[in-house]
């Protein structure tokens, strides 16, 4: 770099101005906006104006109202790029090449003076400098140390921001303010002495100073601002004087080396995320002056083992101690009237807790995942157990709910796998969805007659539940309400119940019998699916619909009486009921839906009324004991595989209303000796009679135009077939019919 480089004040500094109350920031900027003069008029530059109130930048449409900001400094600063002296410009050097600077006596440092000088390693600041202006050395990533003279009173916002090589700074006792972002991101800053003259430390001032090991807050400071030391991961010690009344939001968040903390008695509030993520913090002393522990205050303090909350505290807000996995004990004083949602979620070591008498609700997720919580005392003041409030408290063995509780809402005790007993008071009117889901040790439950609804999943997976009393007040048993209660042997459903939801008793594999009251109008989807011990079911005349999968897999169900009130039997409704011997379809039913009786291997008799127009796909597939079936004249469709595998079916008469015999309709009916195909049939589809190994003869009427692939394949006893000349015969239609001989009009 040729010649001596001298940095001089080239840009005129704006004169102080009087703030006009009510003027918008946009109007103020317009007033100040203009050309800044310099010694060489040809190098004058355009300025733009920014406004700060305290540490907060104002938006264009916000108004400056003096009453709203008492005691807060209003600062206008000029957002400009510095113009270097002509000798520096003429040297051909770039701003980022600047390495060493000595500022002459008598000069000041302008805003942005050395902004982005990434090679600047050394700077000498004269005693004429009274303020380190905003962004003066911002981004000087090579600057390793700096001596600030006694003349300086303010270190402005972002003054040394991003000086990543800055290892130490001595701040003289002339300095009264360290403003926002002043040293933010100085990742090499290992030590700093803040003199007692400092009365204000701005927000984010030391954020991200990850090498900073200790700090002492001066006695004149009244608050540690928001984010001041956030991310100072090496900070092991901080001394907070009695002058401090507030620990700001996120002030010490992420200080992962901080092991202990004593808060002075002057502190009134621990605000949002103040100590969040202080993963080494093992103990903390909270003084009697504190009234609120705010949101996320100690969230993620994974080493915190115990906390004593003083009786001055009235509120523990949301997430306050969330994820404090080492917290084994906590005393909540009677002064506390509010515990926020998620306040102690994931405190996996917490063994017991007593809720104070003034608390009216246990908020959502408050103790979720407290897997060691074996005891909780809930006072009579509590009227609501919030959603997921005690979910996953897998060590909780018993709980007594006070008579003040009106509702147990969704997932309140979900996954409390050790919960063996629970007392539900008469005041409870509502048991929410998943309220006791997965309480695998719960053996007996008495529901009081104040309850009107057992919501979906309420007792799902309570595999030890052997007895449940449902009172006459209950009108609905929700979907999945008792699904998987594999020890439940009997249940009495009162006359008040009008709805049994989908899968309500699915998988209750010990349930032997059930009587449905006359108040029930429908049996929901999969309501009794997989009740493998169920031998009988009484369905009242009030039921109009048996929905999909209603009794699927009830392998012990030997008899069922379907009343004439039923107009619909859903798909798979009785599929796999392998003990069912006979069934009568009511007169109002119009179709036997797909898979309705598939796999009912002992079904020897089925009565199908004249109302039925369709036998659905696979409706009676695998009914291997069914010897005969009469299809009424109303049937016009026999679905795919409708009688497939009915190996005892010896004869079948198809009504003249049937137009097609669908794919695999009688496939594998190995006892079928004869079949009469009416002249209404136009197509015999693929594999319709494949494997009917007892079928000796068949007459195909003139109406048939297509015999599809494999239609009579492997009918090994078939010796005679009469086929009209106009029929199109598919490939392999008679393959394996070894006794059948060719006709003059077609070939095999």
MARPA-36151 format. One line per 5 residues: number of its first residue (from 1); for each residue x, y, z of C-alpha. Coordinates in steps of 0.2 Angstrom, whole numbers, plus 5000, padded with zeros to 4 digits. Layout:
NUM = X,Y,Z  ...
! end
This chain:
1 = 5000,5000,5000  5009,5016,4994  5010,5032,5005  5003,5036,5022  4985,5032,5024
6 = 4975,5044,5035  4956,5042,5039  4948,5059,5041  4930,5064,5043  4923,5067,5026
11 = 4904,5065,5029  4895,5079,5038  4886,5072,5054  4868,5076,5055  4864,5090,5068
16 = 4854,5086,5083  4835,5088,5079  4819,5089,5089  4807,5074,5087  4790,5080,5082
21 = 4777,5070,5092  4765,5061,5080  4777,5062,5065  4778,5045,5056  4796,5038,5053
26 = 4793,5039,5034  4789,5058,5036  4805,5060,5048  4816,5051,5035  4809,5063,5021
31 = 4814,5078,5032  4831,5072,5035  4834,5064,5018  4847,5073,5007  4865,5076,5001
36 = 4878,5075,5014  4892,5088,5011  4911,5084,5011  4927,5093,5008  4927,5088,4990
41 = 4910,5093,4983  4912,5081,4969  4912,5066,4981  4897,5071,4991  4885,5056,4994
46 = 4867,5052,4996  4860,5047,5013  4846,5037,5020  4840,5038,5038  4836,5024,5051
51 = 4827,5027,5067  4830,5018,5084  4819,5019,5099  4830,5011,5112  4836,4995,5103
56 = 4821,4993,5092  4821,4999,5074  4805,5008,5069  4795,5004,5054  4790,5017,5041
61 = 4772,5018,5046  4775,5019,5065  4773,5036,5074  4784,5043,5086  4773,5047,5102
66 = 4784,5053,5116  4771,5047,5129  4774,5029,5123  4793,5029,5126  4796,5038,5142
71 = 4815,5038,5147  4819,5030,5130  4832,5038,5119  4826,5041,5101  4841,5040,5089
76 = 4842,5045,5071  4857,5037,5062  4863,5039,5044  4864,5023,5034  4879,5028,5023
81 = 4894,5020,5015  4910,5030,5020  4920,5039,5007  4939,5036,5010  4952,5050,5008
86 = 4958,5054,4990  4975,5047,4993  4968,5030,4998  4957,5030,4983  4971,5036,4972
91 = 4982,5022,4978  4971,5009,4969  4968,5000,4985  4951,4993,4990  4943,4995,5007
96 = 4945,4977,5012  4964,4978,5009  4965,4990,5024  4976,4982,5037  4982,4995,5050
101 = 4974,5012,5054  4979,5026,5066  4966,5039,5068  4973,5056,5070  4970,5066,5086
106 = 4955,5077,5085  4945,5066,5074  4929,5056,5077  4924,5039,5070  4909,5040,5059
111 = 4896,5026,5057  4901,5012,5046  4919,5020,5045  4927,5003,5044  4912,4992,5040
116 = 4918,4976,5031  4937,4979,5032  4940,4961,5034  4959,4963,5034  4960,4976,5047
121 = 4971,4969,5061  4975,4985,5071  4967,5001,5075  4973,5016,5086  4959,5026,5093
126 = 4964,5044,5099  4957,5051,5115  4947,5064,5104  4934,5050,5100  4919,5051,5112
131 = 4908,5037,5104  4911,5021,5094  4898,5024,5081  4886,5011,5075  4894,4998,5063
136 = 4911,5007,5065  4920,4991,5065  4907,4979,5060  4913,4964,5051  4932,4967,5054
141 = 4935,4949,5055  4954,4951,5057  4954,4963,5071  4961,4954,5086  4962,4967,5100
146 = 4957,4985,5103  4960,4998,5116  4946,5010,5119  4951,5027,5126  4944,5035,5142
151 = 4936,5048,5132  4923,5036,5125  4906,5036,5133  4895,5025,5121  4899,5009,5111
156 = 4885,5010,5099  4875,4996,5091  4884,4984,5080  4900,4993,5083  4911,4977,5084
161 = 4898,4965,5077  4906,4950,5068  4924,4954,5074  4927,4935,5074  4946,4937,5079
166 = 4943,4949,5093  4950,4940,5108  4950,4954,5122  4943,4971,5125  4946,4983,5139
171 = 4931,4995,5141  4936,5011,5151  4926,5017,5165  4921,5032,5155  4908,5021,5145
176 = 4890,5021,5151  4882,5012,5137  4885,4996,5127  4871,4996,5114  4863,4983,5105
181 = 4873,4970,5095  4889,4979,5100  4899,4963,5101  4888,4951,5093  4896,4936,5085
186 = 4914,4940,5092  4917,4921,5093  4935,4923,5099  4931,4935,5113  4937,4926,5129
191 = 4936,4939,5142  4929,4957,5144  4929,4968,5159  4913,4979,5160  4916,4994,5171
196 = 4904,5000,5185  4901,5015,5175  4891,5005,5163  4872,5007,5166  4865,5000,5150
201 = 4869,4984,5140  4858,4983,5125  4850,4967,5118  4860,4955,5108  4876,4964,5114
206 = 4886,4949,5117  4876,4936,5108  4886,4922,5100  4902,4926,5109  4905,4907,5111
211 = 4923,4909,5119  4917,4921,5133  4920,4912,5149  4915,4924,5163  4906,4941,5165
216 = 4902,4952,5179  4887,4964,5177  4890,4981,5184  4880,4987,5199  4872,5001,5189
221 = 4863,4990,5177  4845,4987,5180  4841,4974,5167  4850,4960,5156  4842,4964,5140
226 = 4834,4951,5128  4847,4939,5119  4862,4948,5128  4872,4933,5131  4863,4920,5120
231 = 4874,4907,5113  4889,4911,5124  4892,4892,5125  4908,4894,5136  4901,4906,5149
236 = 4903,4896,5165  4901,4911,5177  4890,4927,5178  4888,4938,5192  4872,4948,5193
241 = 4871,4962,5205  4856,4967,5216  4852,4982,5204  4845,4970,5191  4826,4968,5191
246 = 4823,4958,5175  4832,4944,5166  4827,4948,5148  4820,4935,5135  4833,4923,5130
251 = 4846,4933,5139  4856,4917,5143  4849,4905,5131  4861,4892,5125  4874,4896,5139
256 = 4878,4877,5139  4893,4879,5151  4884,4888,5165  4883,4876,5180  4875,4887,5193
261 = 4865,4903,5195  4860,4914,5210  4848,4927,5206  4848,4943,5216  4833,4947,5227
266 = 4830,4962,5215  4824,4951,5201  4805,4952,5199  4803,4941,5184  4812,4927,5174
271 = 4805,4930,5157  4804,4920,5141  4818,4908,5137  4830,4917,5149  4840,4901,5153
276 = 4833,4890,5139  4846,4877,5134  4858,4880,5148  4862,4861,5148  4875,4861,5162
281 = 4864,4871,5174  4863,4860,5189  4855,4872,5202  4847,4888,5203  4842,4899,5217
286 = 4826,4909,5214  4823,4923,5226  4807,4928,5235  4805,4943,5224  4801,4933,5208
291 = 4782,4933,5204  4783,4924,5187  4793,4911,5178  4789,4914,5160  4788,4904,5144
296 = 4803,4892,5141  4813,4900,5156  4822,4884,5160  4817,4873,5145  4831,4860,5140
301 = 4841,4863,5156  4845,4844,5156  4857,4845,5171  4844,4854,5183  4841,4841,5197
306 = 4830,4851,5209  4821,4868,5210  4813,4877,5225  4801,4889,5219  4798,4903,5232
311 = 4780,4907,5238  4781,4924,5229  4778,4915,5212  4760,4915,5206  4763,4909,5188
316 = 4773,4895,5180  4770,4898,5162  4771,4887,5146  4786,4876,5143  4795,4884,5159
321 = 4804,4868,5163  4801,4857,5148  4814,4844,5144  4823,4846,5161  4826,4827,5161
326 = 4836,4827,5177  4824,4836,5187  4819,4824,5201  4810,4835,5213  4801,4852,5213
331 = 4791,4861,5226  4777,4871,5219  4771,4883,5233  4753,4887,5236  4755,4904,5229
336 = 4755,4897,5212  4738,4899,5203  4743,4895,5185  4754,4881,5178  4755,4883,5159
341 = 4754,4870,5145  4770,4859,5143  4777,4867,5159  4785,4851,5165  4784,4840,5149
346 = 4798,4827,5147  4804,4829,5165  4808,4811,5165  4816,4810,5182  4802,4819,5191
351 = 4795,4807,5204  4781,4816,5213  4772,4832,5212  4758,4841,5222  4747,4853,5213
356 = 4743,4869,5224  4726,4872,5230  4723,4888,5220  4726,4880,5203  4710,4877,5193
361 = 4717,4867,5179  4731,4856,5174  4735,4863,5157  4738,4853,5141  4754,4842,5140
366 = 4759,4849,5157  4767,4833,5163  4767,4823,5147  4782,4811,5146  4786,4812,5165
371 = 4790,4793,5164  4796,4792,5183  4781,4801,5190  4773,4789,5202  4762,4801,5212
376 = 4752,4816,5209  4741,4825,5221  4727,4835,5213  4717,4847,5224  4698,4851,5224
381 = 4701,4867,5215  4705,4858,5198  4690,4858,5187  4699,4851,5171  4713,4839,5167
386 = 4720,4846,5150  4723,4837,5134  4738,4825,5136  4742,4832,5153  4749,4816,5160
391 = 4751,4807,5144  4766,4794,5145  4768,4795,5164  4772,4777,5163  4776,4775,5182
396 = 4759,4782,5188  4750,4768,5197  4735,4776,5204  4726,4793,5203  4711,4800,5212
401 = 4702,4814,5203  4693,4827,5214  4675,4830,5214  4678,4847,5206  4684,4839,5189
406 = 4671,4842,5176  4679,4833,5161  4694,4822,5157  4699,4828,5140  4709,4821,5126
411 = 4724,4809,5130  4724,4815,5148  4731,4799,5154  4736,4791,5138  4750,4778,5139
416 = 4750,4778,5158  4755,4760,5157  4756,4757,5176  4740,4765,5180  4730,4751,5189
421 = 4716,4760,5196  4707,4777,5194  4693,4785,5203  4682,4795,5192  4670,4807,5202
426 = 4652,4810,5199  4656,4827,5193  4664,4821,5177  4652,4823,5162  4664,4819,5148
431 = 4678,4807,5145  4688,4813,5130  4696,4805,5115  4711,4793,5120  4709,4798,5138
436 = 4715,4782,5145  4722,4774,5129  4736,4762,5132  4734,4761,5151  4738,4742,5149
441 = 4738,4739,5168  4720,4747,5171  4710,4732,5177  4693,4739,5182  4684,4755,5178
446 = 4667,4762,5185  4660,4776,5175  4649,4788,5185  4631,4791,5179  4636,4809,5176
451 = 4645,4804,5160  4635,4806,5144  4649,4801,5131  4664,4789,5130  4674,4797,5116
456 = 4684,4789,5103  4699,4778,5108  4695,4782,5127  4700,4765,5133  4709,4758,5118
461 = 4723,4746,5122  4718,4744,5140  4723,4726,5139  4721,4721,5157  4703,4729,5158
466 = 4692,4715,5164  4677,4725,5169  4669,4741,5165  4653,4748,5171  4643,4759,5159
471 = 4629,4769,5167  4612,4773,5159  4618,4791,5156  4629,4786,5142  4622,4789,5125
476 = 4637,4786,5114  4652,4774,5114  4664,4782,5102  4675,4774,5088  4689,4763,5095
481 = 4683,4767,5113  4687,4749,5119  4697,4742,5105  4710,4730,5110  4704,4727,5128
486 = 4709,4709,5126  4704,4704,5145  4686,4711,5144  4675,4696,5146  4658,4704,5147
491 = 4650,4721,5145  4633,4728,5148  4627,4741,5136  4613,4751,5144  4597,4756,5135
496 = 4603,4774,5134  4616,4770,5121  4610,4775,5104  4627,4774,5095  4641,4761,5095
501 = 4655,4768,5085  4667,4761,5072  4679,4748,5080  4672,4752,5097  4675,4734,5104
506 = 4687,4728,5090  4700,4715,5096  4691,4712,5113  4697,4694,5111  4689,4688,5128
511 = 4672,4695,5126  4660,4680,5126  4643,4687,5123  4635,4704,5120  4617,4710,5121
516 = 4614,4726,5111  4600,4737,5118  4584,4742,5108  4591,4760,5108  4605,4756,5096
521 = 4601,4760,5078  4617,4754,5069  4632,4743,5073  4647,4753,5067  4661,4748,5055
526 = 4672,4734,5064  4662,4737,5080  4665,4719,5086  4679,4714,5073  4691,4701,5080
531 = 4681,4697,5096  4687,4679,5094  4678,4672,5110  4661,4680,5105  4649,4665,5104
536 = 4632,4674,5103  4626,4692,5099  4609,4698,5101  4604,4711,5089  4588,4721,5093
541 = 4574,4726,5081  4580,4744,5082  4595,4741,5072  4594,4745,5053  4612,4744,5048
546 = 4626,4731,5051  4641,4740,5044  4657,4735,5036  4668,4722,5046  4655,4723,5060
551 = 4658,4705,5066  4673,4700,5055  4685,4687,5063  4672,4682,5077  4678,4665,5075
556 = 4668,4658,5089  4651,4666,5084  4640,4651,5082  4623,4660,5080  4617,4677,5076
561 = 4599,4683,5073  4598,4697,5061  4581,4706,5064  4569,4711,5050  4573,4729,5054
566 = 4590,4728,5046  4591,4735,5028  4610,4734,5025  4624,4722,5029  4641,4729,5025
571 = 4656,4722,5016  4665,4709,5026  4652,4710,5040  4653,4692,5045  4669,4687,5036
576 = 4679,4674,5045  4665,4669,5057  4671,4651,5055  4659,4644,5068  4643,4652,5061
581 = 4631,4638,5056  4616,4646,5048  4610,4664,5044  4594,4671,5038  4595,4687,5028
586 = 4581,4699,5032  4567,4703,5019  4572,4722,5018  4591,4718,5013  4594,4722,4994
591 = 4612,4715,4993  4624,4704,5001  4639,4714,5000  4656,4709,4995  4665,4697,5007
596 = 4650,4698,5019  4651,4679,5024  4668,4674,5016  4677,4661,5026  4662,4655,5036
601 = 4668,4637,5035  4654,4630,5045  4639,4639,5037  4628,4625,5031  4612,4636,5028
606 = 4608,4653,5021  4591,4660,5017  4591,4674,5004  4575,4683,5002  4567,4690,4986
611 = 4572,4707,4991  4591,4704,4987  4596,4709,4969  4615,4706,4971  4626,4693,4978
616 = 4643,4703,4980  4660,4698,4975  4667,4684,4987  4651,4686,4997  4651,4667,5002
621 = 4668,4662,4996  4676,4648,5006  4659,4643,5014  4665,4625,5013  4650,4617,5023
626 = 4636,4626,5012  4628,4611,5003  4614,4620,4994  4608,4638,4990  4592,4644,4982
631 = 4594,4661,4973  4578,4671,4972  4571,4677,4956  4576,4695,4961  4594,4692,4960
636 = 4601,4699,4944  4620,4699,4948  4632,4686,4955  4648,4694,4959  4666,4689,4956
641 = 4670,4673,4966  4653,4674,4975  4653,4655,4979  4671,4652,4976  4678,4637,4986
646 = 4661,4631,4992  4667,4614,4991  4651,4605,4998  4639,4615,4986  4631,4601,4976
651 = 4618,4610,4966  4613,4628,4962  4598,4635,4952  4601,4651,4944  4586,4662,4942
656 = 4581,4669,4925  4585,4687,4931  4604,4683,4930  4612,4690,4915  4631,4686,4918
661 = 4640,4673,4928  4655,4683,4934  4673,4678,4935  4677,4663,4947  4659,4664,4953
666 = 4658,4645,4957  4677,4641,4955  4682,4626,4966  4665,4620,4970  4671,4603,4969
671 = 4654,4594,4974  4644,4604,4961  4636,4590,4951  4624,4600,4940  4620,4617,4936
676 = 4606,4625,4926  4610,4640,4917  4595,4651,4912  4592,4658,4895  4594,4675,4902
681 = 4613,4673,4903  4623,4680,4889  4641,4678,4896  4650,4665,4907  4665,4674,4912
686 = 4683,4668,4915  4686,4653,4927  4667,4654,4932  4666,4635,4935  4685,4631,4935
691 = 4689,4616,4946  4671,4610,4948  4677,4592,4947  4660,4584,4950  4651,4593,4936
696 = 4646,4579,4923  4635,4589,4911  4630,4606,4907  4618,4614,4895  4622,4631,4888
701 = 4607,4641,4882  4606,4650,4865  4607,4667,4874  4625,4664,4878  4637,4673,4867
706 = 4654,4671,4876  4662,4657,4886  4678,4666,4893  4695,4659,4897  4696,4644,4909
711 = 4677,4645,4911  4676,4626,4914  4694,4622,4916  4698,4606,4926  4680,4600,4926
716 = 4687,4582,4925  4671,4573,4925  4662,4584,4912  4657,4572,4898  4643,4582,4890
721 = 4641,4600,4885  4628,4607,4873  4635,4624,4866  4626,4635,4853  4635,4638,4836
726 = 4636,4657,4839  4646,4656,4855  4664,4663,4856  4674,4651,4866  4690,4658,4876
731 = 4707,4650,4877  4708,4635,4889  4689,4636,4892  4688,4617,4893  4706,4614,4897
736 = 4708,4598,4908  4691,4591,4904  4699,4575,4899  4682,4565,4896  4675,4578,4885
741 = 4676,4575,4866  4676,4588,4852  4660,4593,4842  4659,4596,4823  4656,4615,4826
746 = 4670,4619,4839  4686,4612,4845  4693,4611,4863
! end
